[in-house]
Amino acid sequence: QLATLLLRALQHRPLFHRMAGRSVVIGDVPWVSQCAEAFASKLFACSYSNTTPSFYAANPADHLVHRLTHRVVRGGLLAVGRPDGRISGLSSQEASACLSVNQASSIQNFGVTLESLTIGANPSKLPLSAFAVYIPTNRPNFLCEKTLKDYSGEWDGTGKSANAIIGDYENIWKQSEKEQMEKEMEISE
């Protein structure tokens, strides 16, 4: 254990994470999380007992919080697939995934919590997650994104949540209505 502490100190890693095998929770739709859990557990089948992580699978929109947040420990890893909530059909799924990650990341033990990672096409990072992996997409911009880019010229939605993008779009909409009313007032005078 002293060697582990020394190595962590040299690498500037958290000292208080668990020194035995870690827990990895994979949160996504059932077919993805269960396949990832089975694959990952088979990868570590022949490793030493003190280095073997324990893998769990759960659906963040359904039972991740109820089944697995009581198992949050220092040094645990929570990897969650995050749907692109900018698509209206996936907005409730993304909200559930974000809530699950934030709730699990809020649990602390000696001031240290688990490391949470989100993976998805939405470029905004959750405030309580340690990492966010952005998967670029080839889809065309939504109307509100295109309008924001055309209006300001330099607008870049990277790092903004769906609500922030809609808020920017509403502000531009209100500004354009105000400008239109001012033009109509000038014409009528």
C-alpha positions as CSV (number, residue, x, y, z in Angstrom):
1,Q,0.0,0.0,0.0
2,L,2.9,2.4,0.6
3,A,4.2,1.7,-2.9
4,T,0.7,2.5,-4.2
5,L,0.6,5.8,-2.3
6,L,4.1,6.8,-3.5
7,L,3.2,6.0,-7.1
8,R,0.0,8.0,-6.8
9,A,1.9,11.0,-5.3
10,L,4.5,10.9,-8.1
11,Q,1.8,10.8,-10.7
12,H,-0.3,13.6,-9.0
13,R,-3.3,11.3,-8.8
14,P,-5.8,11.3,-5.9
15,L,-4.3,9.5,-2.9
16,F,-7.5,8.4,-1.3
17,H,-8.9,6.3,-4.1
18,R,-9.4,2.6,-3.3
19,M,-6.2,0.5,-3.5
20,A,-8.0,-2.7,-4.3
21,G,-10.0,-3.5,-7.5
22,R,-12.1,-0.6,-8.7
23,S,-15.8,-0.6,-9.5
24,V,-16.9,0.5,-13.0
25,V,-20.5,1.3,-13.7
26,I,-21.6,1.5,-17.3
27,G,-24.7,3.4,-17.8
28,D,-26.5,3.4,-21.1
29,V,-29.5,1.8,-22.8
30,P,-29.7,-1.9,-21.7
31,W,-28.3,-3.6,-24.8
32,V,-25.3,-1.3,-24.9
33,S,-24.5,-1.3,-21.2
34,Q,-24.9,-5.1,-20.9
35,C,-22.8,-5.8,-23.9
36,A,-20.1,-3.4,-22.6
37,E,-20.2,-5.0,-19.1
38,A,-19.9,-8.5,-20.5
39,F,-17.0,-7.5,-22.8
40,A,-15.1,-5.6,-20.1
41,S,-15.5,-8.3,-17.5
42,K,-14.1,-10.9,-20.0
43,L,-11.1,-8.6,-20.7
44,F,-10.1,-8.8,-17.1
45,A,-10.9,-12.4,-16.5
46,C,-7.3,-13.5,-16.1
47,S,-6.0,-10.5,-14.1
48,Y,-4.8,-10.6,-10.5
49,S,-7.5,-10.4,-7.9
50,N,-6.3,-7.1,-6.4
51,T,-6.3,-5.4,-9.8
52,T,-9.6,-6.8,-11.2
53,P,-12.3,-4.1,-11.5
54,S,-15.9,-5.1,-10.9
55,F,-18.3,-4.1,-13.7
56,Y,-21.9,-3.2,-13.4
57,A,-24.4,-2.2,-16.0
58,A,-27.5,0.0,-15.6
59,N,-29.8,2.2,-17.5
60,P,-29.4,5.9,-16.4
61,A,-33.0,6.7,-17.4
62,D,-34.4,3.8,-15.3
63,H,-32.6,2.2,-12.5
64,L,-28.9,3.4,-12.3
65,V,-29.6,5.7,-9.3
66,H,-31.7,3.2,-7.4
67,R,-29.5,0.1,-7.9
68,L,-26.0,1.5,-8.0
69,T,-25.5,4.9,-6.3
70,H,-25.3,3.3,-2.9
71,R,-22.1,1.6,-4.2
72,V,-20.3,4.9,-5.0
73,V,-16.8,4.7,-3.5
74,R,-13.6,6.6,-3.8
75,G,-11.9,5.7,-7.1
76,G,-15.0,4.3,-8.8
77,L,-15.7,5.0,-12.4
78,L,-19.0,5.9,-13.9
79,A,-19.2,5.8,-17.7
80,V,-22.5,7.0,-19.1
81,G,-23.7,7.3,-22.7
82,R,-25.3,10.6,-23.1
83,P,-28.0,11.0,-25.8
84,D,-28.0,14.2,-27.8
85,G,-30.7,16.1,-26.0
86,R,-30.8,18.7,-28.8
87,I,-33.1,16.3,-30.6
88,S,-36.5,16.6,-29.0
89,G,-37.2,12.8,-28.8
90,L,-34.0,12.3,-26.8
91,S,-34.2,15.4,-24.5
92,S,-35.9,13.5,-21.6
93,Q,-33.4,10.6,-22.0
94,E,-30.5,13.1,-21.8
95,A,-32.0,14.8,-18.8
96,S,-32.3,11.5,-17.0
97,A,-28.7,10.6,-17.8
98,C,-27.4,14.0,-16.7
99,L,-29.4,13.8,-13.4
100,S,-28.0,10.3,-12.7
101,V,-24.4,11.4,-13.3
102,N,-24.8,14.5,-11.2
103,Q,-26.5,12.6,-8.4
104,A,-23.8,9.9,-8.3
105,S,-21.0,12.5,-8.6
106,S,-22.4,14.4,-5.6
107,I,-21.8,11.5,-3.2
108,Q,-18.5,12.0,-1.4
109,N,-16.3,9.9,0.9
110,F,-13.5,11.8,2.7
111,G,-14.1,14.7,0.3
112,V,-13.4,12.5,-2.8
113,T,-16.0,11.1,-5.2
114,L,-16.1,8.8,-8.1
115,E,-14.8,9.8,-11.5
116,S,-17.6,10.2,-14.0
117,L,-17.3,10.2,-17.7
118,T,-20.0,11.1,-20.3
119,I,-19.8,10.0,-23.9
120,G,-22.0,11.4,-26.6
121,A,-22.7,13.8,-29.4
122,N,-23.6,16.8,-27.2
123,P,-20.5,18.9,-26.8
124,S,-21.4,20.4,-23.4
125,K,-19.7,19.0,-20.3
126,L,-21.7,18.4,-17.1
127,P,-20.4,20.5,-14.2
128,L,-20.0,17.5,-11.9
129,S,-18.5,15.1,-14.3
130,A,-14.7,14.6,-14.4
131,F,-14.5,14.0,-18.2
132,A,-16.7,14.4,-21.3
133,V,-16.0,12.7,-24.6
134,Y,-17.5,14.4,-27.6
135,I,-18.3,12.3,-30.6
136,P,-18.4,14.5,-33.7
137,T,-21.4,14.0,-35.9
138,N,-22.1,14.6,-39.6
139,R,-25.7,15.7,-39.1
140,P,-26.6,19.2,-40.4
141,N,-27.2,22.0,-38.0
142,F,-30.6,22.5,-36.5
143,L,-32.6,25.5,-37.7
144,C,-31.8,27.4,-34.4
145,E,-28.1,26.6,-34.7
146,K,-28.0,27.7,-38.3
147,T,-29.9,30.9,-37.5
148,L,-27.6,31.7,-34.6
149,K,-24.5,31.2,-36.8
150,D,-26.0,33.3,-39.6
151,Y,-27.1,36.1,-37.2
152,S,-23.8,36.5,-35.3
153,G,-21.3,35.0,-37.8
154,E,-19.0,33.8,-35.1
155,W,-21.5,31.8,-32.9
156,D,-20.2,28.4,-32.0
157,G,-22.5,26.1,-30.0
158,T,-19.6,23.9,-28.8
159,G,-19.9,23.5,-25.0
160,K,-23.5,24.7,-24.8
161,S,-26.4,22.7,-23.6
162,A,-29.6,22.3,-25.5
163,N,-31.3,24.8,-23.2
164,A,-28.5,27.4,-23.6
165,I,-28.8,27.1,-27.4
166,I,-32.6,27.5,-27.3
167,G,-32.1,30.5,-24.9
168,D,-29.7,32.2,-27.4
169,Y,-32.2,31.5,-30.2
170,E,-35.1,33.0,-28.2
171,N,-33.0,36.1,-27.5
172,I,-32.2,36.6,-31.2
173,W,-35.9,36.0,-32.0
174,K,-37.0,38.7,-29.5
175,Q,-34.3,41.0,-30.8
176,S,-35.4,40.6,-34.4
177,E,-39.1,41.2,-33.4
178,K,-38.0,44.4,-31.6
179,E,-36.1,45.6,-34.6
180,Q,-39.0,44.8,-36.9
181,M,-41.4,46.8,-34.7
182,E,-39.0,49.7,-34.7
183,K,-38.8,49.7,-38.5
184,E,-42.6,49.6,-38.7
185,M,-42.8,52.6,-36.3
186,E,-40.3,54.5,-38.5
187,I,-42.3,53.7,-41.6
188,S,-45.6,54.8,-40.1
189,E,-44.1,58.1,-38.9
